[in-house]
Amino acid sequence: MLRIIDARTGEPVPAAPARRGLTRVEAHTAGYDSTSLRVLLVADVLVRALELGGTPVWALLNGERDRAELLAGAAALGIRPFEDGSGGLGSGLGCGPGSGLGEAQSLHVLGEEVTTPDGLSTGGVRIAVAPVESAAAGIPAGADPSAVRLALLTPRRGAPLRLDADALAEAQDTLRRWRRAVADWARQPSRAIPEEVRGELRAAWEDDLDVPGVLRVLRSVETSDLPEGARFETYAYADRLLGVELTRDVGAPA
């Protein structure tokens, strides 16, 4: 079960209701900048983790400033669309309490410096995201969006991040190496992911959404003696959480 640290109490709490009712994930942004994109990215990965665990999710975006730019930047980073949450709980969808969808949990993802964002309900869990230092307002000009996504995911969400040329270059190098390896492994017969490895991946992301822990497992698998088909399936499975297109080059000319 995914457990997440509530920023208000500092204590871990279940991210999904025990009966797998609808979980509402709300991203709160203050405009178009790198920190807001990181907030949306954390919310996106949280939604993916919940869905991988079989939990139905309703994803909302609260924030009126620079909304068009923010949505465009989010789409470039492979963040799936969030519905407009500015109209309040259940706006336009009939999804509030008592709607029959079994809603039992609210998760609010927001910058750690934000204390009273618009649309934040009094209840629910608060998930704080540390700021990003960047010379660009959002995605740096000319940067590969997948590399930006990986760079933003590499440190824990509570650690401040400097999105500079070195961080982007390191992320780009990692992507090139992993995509090339995945394409090579795909040429071999598929093998099941070892249960130990699958368990390590899930243990990482279910422990307060520890994405760096997931990346450490992938680095270990990369140089392991596992069959190449099993390594391919491991990376494809992990990318359902990461969303950095690790299988993009499968079938491309060598």
Backbone hydrogen bonds, N-H to C=O, Kabsch-Sander energy under -0.5 kcal/mol:
donor,donor_aa,acceptor,acceptor_aa,energy
3,R,206,E,-2.5
4,I,13,V,-2.9
6,D,4,I,-0.5
6,D,11,E,-2.6
7,A,5,I,-0.6
7,A,126,R,-3.5
9,T,6,D,-0.8
10,G,6,D,-3.4
13,V,4,I,-2.7
15,A,2,L,-2.9
16,A,2,L,-0.5
20,R,17,P,-2.0
22,L,101,L,-1.2
23,T,56,P,-2.4
24,R,105,Q,-2.6
25,V,23,T,-0.6
25,V,58,W,-2.4
26,E,24,R,-0.6
26,E,107,L,-3.2
27,A,25,V,-0.5
27,A,60,L,-2.8
28,H,26,E,-0.5
28,H,109,V,-2.8
29,T,27,A,-0.5
29,T,62,N,-2.4
33,D,31,G,-0.9
37,L,33,D,-1.9
38,R,34,S,-2.0
39,V,35,T,-2.4
40,L,36,S,-2.4
41,L,37,L,-2.3
42,V,38,R,-2.7
43,A,39,V,-2.2
44,D,40,L,-2.4
45,V,41,L,-2.6
46,L,42,V,-2.4
47,V,43,A,-2.4
48,R,44,D,-2.2
49,A,45,V,-2.6
50,L,46,L,-2.4
51,E,47,V,-2.5
52,L,48,R,-2.4
53,G,49,A,-1.2
54,G,51,E,-1.7
55,T,50,L,-2.5
58,W,23,T,-2.4
59,A,57,V,-0.5
60,L,25,V,-2.9
61,L,83,E,-3.1
62,N,27,A,-3.3
62,N,60,L,-0.5
63,G,61,L,-0.5
67,R,64,E,-1.1
70,L,66,D,-2.5
71,L,67,R,-2.7
72,A,68,A,-2.1
73,G,69,E,-2.5
74,A,70,L,-2.5
75,A,71,L,-2.3
76,A,72,A,-2.0
77,L,73,G,-1.4
78,G,75,A,-1.6
79,I,74,A,-2.6
80,R,78,G,-0.5
83,E,59,A,-2.4
85,G,61,L,-2.7
85,G,83,E,-0.5
88,G,85,G,-1.5
91,S,88,G,-2.0
93,L,90,G,-1.5
94,G,90,G,-1.5
99,S,96,G,-1.7
104,A,22,L,-1.8
105,Q,22,L,-0.9
107,L,24,R,-3.3
108,H,125,V,-3.7
109,V,26,E,-3.3
109,V,107,L,-0.6
110,L,108,H,-0.5
110,L,127,I,-2.2
111,G,28,H,-0.6
112,E,129,V,-2.6
114,V,111,G,-1.9
120,L,117,P,-1.6
121,S,119,G,-0.6
125,V,106,S,-2.9
127,I,108,H,-3.6
127,I,125,V,-0.5
128,A,126,R,-0.6
129,V,110,L,-1.9
130,A,157,R,-3.2
133,E,161,L,-3.6
134,S,132,V,-0.6
143,A,140,P,-2.0
147,A,144,D,-0.7
148,V,144,D,-2.2
149,R,145,P,-2.7
150,L,146,S,-2.4
151,A,147,A,-2.6
152,L,148,V,-2.4
153,L,149,R,-1.5
154,T,150,L,-1.4
159,A,156,R,-2.1
161,L,131,P,-1.9
163,L,133,E,-2.7
163,L,161,L,-0.7
164,D,162,R,-1.5
168,L,164,D,-2.2
169,A,165,A,-2.4
170,E,166,D,-2.4
171,A,167,A,-2.0
172,Q,168,L,-2.5
173,D,169,A,-2.5
174,T,170,E,-2.2
175,L,171,A,-2.4
176,R,172,Q,-2.5
177,R,173,D,-2.3
178,W,174,T,-2.7
179,R,175,L,-2.9
180,R,176,R,-2.2
181,A,177,R,-2.2
182,V,178,W,-3.0
183,A,179,R,-2.3
184,D,180,R,-1.9
185,W,181,A,-2.9
186,A,182,V,-1.9
187,R,184,D,-1.4
188,Q,185,W,-1.9
191,R,229,G,-0.5
198,R,194,P,-2.6
199,G,195,E,-2.5
200,E,196,E,-1.9
201,L,197,V,-2.3
202,R,198,R,-2.4
203,A,199,G,-2.6
204,A,200,E,-1.8
205,W,201,L,-2.2
206,E,202,R,-2.3
207,D,204,A,-1.1
208,D,3,R,-2.4
208,D,206,E,-1.1
209,L,205,W,-1.0
210,D,204,A,-1.6
211,V,209,L,-1.9
214,V,210,D,-1.3
215,L,211,V,-2.2
216,R,212,P,-1.9
217,V,213,G,-1.8
218,L,214,V,-2.0
219,R,215,L,-2.2
220,S,216,R,-1.9
221,V,217,V,-2.4
222,E,218,L,-2.3
223,T,219,R,-1.0
224,S,221,V,-1.3
230,A,227,P,-0.6
231,R,227,P,-2.0
232,F,228,E,-2.4
233,E,229,G,-2.0
234,T,230,A,-2.1
235,Y,231,R,-2.2
236,A,232,F,-2.5
237,Y,233,E,-2.2
238,A,234,T,-2.5
239,D,235,Y,-1.9
240,R,236,A,-0.5
240,R,237,Y,-1.3
241,L,238,A,-1.5
242,L,238,A,-2.2
243,G,239,D,-2.2
248,R,245,E,-1.4
250,V,247,T,-1.6
252,A,249,D,-2.0
